[in-house]
């Protein structure tokens, strides 16, 4: 009888081959393109939210800056007086004149300035971490100045339309343009004054934006960092306190340039002579200082602060909140 021999069993089973790793496509929020766009989107939404809240104060601020043009003495209007006059001559909604231009301006200007600032700061943080150091105040200031300058050039046409719409009510009824919307204003200014007119007052607008951005974004970022290191405040309170500090510095540094910008953007050629009152930033500053006094540049500082500080606070708080939601 032949005995069958069974084949020897292997001492160990073959190791299972590793499966290729699953490649999970990134969701829309974390797609590389979305990550690059989010600082701009969040910045624009934050700016438009703030403008919708602050628009009546901005309207009063512009009227204050244009009151008593060319005269050193005379009546000194107050914010409350101008508000009362606007309501008395029309209706409460007149305080929202130019809202469409304000929203468009924020959609362009704040989208660009906050987006560029966040982009610059991220690159600075990455470079600082690689060098085992912290981002300096000077680097934050440079990021704020650059972001503000770029954004101001892009947003100047909407800013010009806003000033024209808000100052239209100061003219005699027969001389008013009665713009229906920001797009109507942009179209009519382009047809009657040329495309270049949309960038009237661009130089003080850029300087104002650089000063405002340095005050707002740089001091916000720096104050938040210092509060985080030296206080036990909660993250929400740090954001609130830092935005208040930033609002003050933004107002103080930018008001003189905002004043000149308003004067330059409001001016139109005289129908008879074809001349404008001011030739540019320096000429406007010189004439205002000579004819109206140096303190005129800070006329309405309280109103301006009430416009800038809450706008800065709402913008920065909303942007911070949106950044947390979209991490």
C-alpha positions in Angstrom: 0.0 0.0 0.0 1.5 3.3 -1.1 1.4 6.0 1.5 0.6 9.4 0.1 2.7 12.3 1.4 0.9 15.5 1.9 2.7 18.7 0.7 4.4 20.5 3.5 2.5 23.5 4.7 4.3 26.9 4.6 5.6 27.9 7.9 4.1 31.4 7.5 1.3 32.8 5.4 2.3 35.3 2.7 2.0 38.9 3.9 -1.0 40.7 2.5 0.0 43.3 0.0 -0.7 46.9 1.2 -3.6 48.5 -0.5 -3.0 51.8 -2.3 -4.1 54.7 -0.1 -7.5 56.2 -0.8 -7.3 59.6 -2.3 -10.1 61.6 -1.0 -10.7 64.7 -3.1 -10.7 67.9 -1.1 -14.2 69.4 -0.5 -15.0 72.7 -2.0 -14.1 74.7 1.1 -10.6 73.2 1.3 -9.8 73.2 -2.4 -6.5 75.1 -3.0 -8.3 77.6 -5.2 -11.0 78.2 -2.6 -8.4 78.7 0.1 -6.7 81.4 -1.9 -10.0 83.2 -2.6 -11.5 83.0 0.9 -9.6 86.0 2.4 -11.0 88.1 -0.4 -14.5 86.8 -0.2 -14.6 87.1 3.6 -13.1 90.6 3.5 -15.7 91.7 1.0 -18.7 90.3 2.9 -17.4 91.9 6.1 -17.0 95.3 4.5 -20.4 95.2 2.9 -22.0 94.3 6.2 -20.3 97.1 8.0 -21.2 99.7 5.3 -24.9 98.7 5.5 -24.8 99.5 9.2 -22.7 102.7 9.0 -23.9 104.4 5.8 -26.0 107.2 7.5 -22.9 108.3 9.5 -20.9 108.3 6.3 -23.5 110.5 4.7 -23.3 113.1 7.6 -19.5 113.0 7.5 -19.3 113.9 3.8 -21.8 116.8 4.3 -19.7 118.1 7.3 -16.5 118.1 5.2 -18.2 120.0 2.3 -19.8 122.6 4.6 -18.2 126.1 4.5 -16.0 125.3 1.6 -13.6 128.2 0.9 -14.5 130.2 4.0 -12.5 130.4 7.2 -15.4 131.8 9.3 -19.1 131.3 9.2 -21.6 128.9 10.6 -20.1 125.7 12.1 -22.5 122.9 11.4 -22.8 119.9 13.7 -23.4 116.3 13.0 -26.8 116.5 14.7 -27.8 119.6 12.8 -26.9 118.1 9.4 -28.8 114.9 10.3 -31.8 117.0 11.3 -31.6 119.1 8.1 -31.4 115.9 5.9 -34.4 114.4 7.5 -36.4 117.7 7.5 -35.8 118.2 3.8 -36.7 114.7 2.7 -37.1 111.5 4.6 -35.1 109.3 6.9 -34.0 107.1 3.9 -32.1 110.1 2.5 -29.5 109.2 5.0 -28.9 106.1 2.9 -28.2 108.1 -0.3 -25.3 106.4 -2.1 -25.8 103.0 -0.4 -25.5 101.2 -3.7 -22.1 103.0 -4.3 -21.0 102.2 -0.8 -21.8 98.5 -1.2 -20.0 98.4 -4.6 -17.0 100.2 -3.1 -16.8 97.6 -0.3 -17.3 94.8 -2.7 -14.2 96.0 -4.6 -12.1 98.0 -2.1 -12.5 96.0 1.1 -12.4 92.7 -0.8 -9.1 93.7 -2.2 -7.5 95.3 0.9 -8.4 92.6 3.4 -7.7 89.8 0.8 -4.3 91.1 0.0 -3.5 91.9 3.6 -4.3 88.3 4.7 -2.4 86.9 1.8 0.7 89.0 2.7 0.4 88.2 6.4 0.3 84.4 5.7 3.4 84.7 3.6 5.1 86.8 6.3 4.1 84.2 9.0 5.5 81.3 6.9 8.8 83.2 6.4 9.0 84.2 10.0 8.4 80.6 11.2 11.1 79.3 8.8 13.5 81.8 10.4 12.3 80.9 14.0 11.1 84.4 14.7 7.9 86.5 14.9 6.5 88.9 12.3 7.6 92.4 13.2 5.4 95.5 13.4 7.3 97.0 10.5 6.4 94.0 8.3 2.7 94.2 9.3 2.8 98.0 8.5 4.3 97.3 5.1 1.6 94.7 4.4 -1.2 97.1 5.4 0.2 100.0 3.4 0.7 97.9 0.3 -2.7 96.2 0.5 -4.4 99.6 1.1 -2.7 101.3 -1.9 -3.6 98.5 -4.4 -7.2 98.3 -3.2 -7.7 102.1 -3.3 -6.7 102.3 -7.0 -9.1 99.5 -7.8 -12.0 101.0 -5.8 -11.6 104.7 -6.7 -14.5 104.8 -9.3 -17.0 103.5 -6.8 -15.6 105.8 -4.1 -16.0 108.8 -6.5 -19.6 107.8 -7.3 -20.4 107.6 -3.6 -19.1 111.1 -2.9 -21.0 112.5 -6.0 -24.2 110.9 -4.9 -23.9 112.1 -1.3 -23.0 115.7 -2.3 -25.7 116.0 -4.9 -28.2 117.2 -2.4 -26.1 120.3 -1.5 -26.7 121.7 -5.0 -29.6 123.8 -6.1 -32.5 121.6 -7.2 -32.1 122.6 -10.9 -28.4 121.7 -10.8 -28.7 118.3 -9.2 -27.8 115.2 -11.2 -30.3 113.0 -9.2 -28.4 109.8 -9.8 -30.6 106.7 -9.7 -27.9 104.3 -8.7 -24.1 103.8 -8.6 -24.1 102.4 -12.1 -26.1 105.4 -13.4 -23.6 107.7 -11.7 -20.6 105.9 -13.2 -22.1 105.9 -16.6 -23.1 109.6 -16.6 -19.7 110.7 -15.2 -17.9 108.7 -17.9 -20.0 110.1 -20.7 -19.9 113.7 -19.6 -16.3 113.9 -18.1 -14.4 111.1 -19.6 -13.2 107.7 -18.3 -10.2 109.3 -16.5 -12.6 111.3 -14.4 -13.5 108.1 -12.5 -10.0 108.3 -11.0 -10.3 111.9 -9.8 -8.8 112.2 -6.4 -7.0 108.9 -6.8 -3.8 110.2 -5.2 -5.4 111.2 -1.8 -7.6 108.2 -2.0 -4.5 105.9 -2.2 -2.7 107.8 0.6 -5.8 107.8 2.7 -6.2 104.1 2.2 -2.6 103.4 3.0 -2.9 105.5 6.2 -6.3 103.9 7.1 -5.0 100.4 6.5 -1.9 101.0 8.5 -4.0 102.3 11.4 -6.7 99.6 11.0 -5.2 96.4 9.9 -1.6 96.9 11.3 -2.7 98.1 14.7 -5.5 95.4 14.9 -3.1 92.6 14.2 -0.4 94.1 16.5 -2.9 94.8 19.3 -4.5 91.4 19.1 -1.0 89.8 19.3 -0.1 91.9 22.4 -3.5 91.3 24.1 -3.1 87.5 23.5 0.4 87.6 25.1 -0.2 90.0 28.0 -3.8 89.6 29.0 -6.2 86.8 30.0 -9.0 88.2 27.8 -11.1 85.7 25.8 -10.6 85.4 22.1 -13.8 87.4 21.5 -12.9 90.2 23.9 -9.4 90.3 22.3 -10.9 90.9 18.9 -13.3 93.5 20.2 -10.6 95.5 22.1 -8.1 95.2 19.3 -10.7 96.5 16.8 -11.5 99.5 19.0 -7.8 100.4 19.2 -7.4 100.0 15.5 -10.4 102.2 14.8 -8.9 105.1 16.7 -5.6 105.0 14.9 -7.3 104.5 11.5 -9.4 107.6 12.1 -6.5 109.8 13.4 -4.1 108.9 10.6 -6.5 109.0 7.6 -8.9 111.9 8.3 -6.8 114.7 6.6 -6.4 112.6 3.5 -10.1 111.7 3.6 -11.0 115.4 3.8 -8.9 116.2 0.7 -10.2 113.2 -1.2 -13.8 114.3 -0.5 -13.1 117.9 -1.8 -11.3 116.6 -4.9 -14.0 114.1 -5.8 -16.8 116.5 -5.3 -15.4 119.2 -7.5 -16.6 119.6 -11.1 -15.5 121.9 -13.9 -17.0 125.4 -14.0 -19.4 125.6 -17.0 -18.0 129.0 -17.9 -14.3 128.7 -17.3 -13.8 125.0 -17.6 -11.6 125.1 -14.5 -11.8 123.1 -11.2 -11.2 124.7 -7.8 -8.2 122.4 -7.0 -5.5 121.1 -9.2 -4.5 118.2 -7.0 -3.7 116.9 -3.5 -1.0 119.5 -2.7 -3.0 122.4 -4.2 -6.1 121.4 -2.3 -4.2 121.1 1.0 -2.5 124.5 0.5 -5.7 126.3 -0.3 -7.7 124.8 2.6 -4.9 125.6 5.0 -4.7 129.2 3.7 -8.4 129.9 3.3 -10.0 127.8 6.0 -7.2 127.0 8.5 -5.2 123.9 9.4 -7.8 122.7 11.9 -10.3 122.3 9.0 -8.6 119.1 8.1 -9.9 117.6 11.3 -13.4 119.0 11.2 -15.9 116.4 12.0 -13.3 114.1 13.7 -16.0 112.9 16.2 -18.3 112.0 13.3 -15.4 110.5 11.3 -14.4 108.4 14.3 -18.0 107.3 14.8 -18.0 106.3 11.1 -14.6 104.7 11.0 -14.3 103.0 14.4 -17.6 101.0 14.3 -17.0 100.3 10.6 -13.5 98.9 11.4 -14.9 97.0 14.4 -17.8 95.4 12.4 -15.5 94.7 9.5 -12.8 93.1 11.5 -15.1 91.2 13.8 -17.2 89.8 10.9 -14.0 88.9 9.0 -12.6 87.2 12.0 -15.8 85.2 12.5 -16.0 84.2 8.8 -12.3 83.1 8.9 -13.2 80.9 11.9 -16.2 79.4 10.1 -14.1 78.7 6.9 -11.0 77.2 8.5 
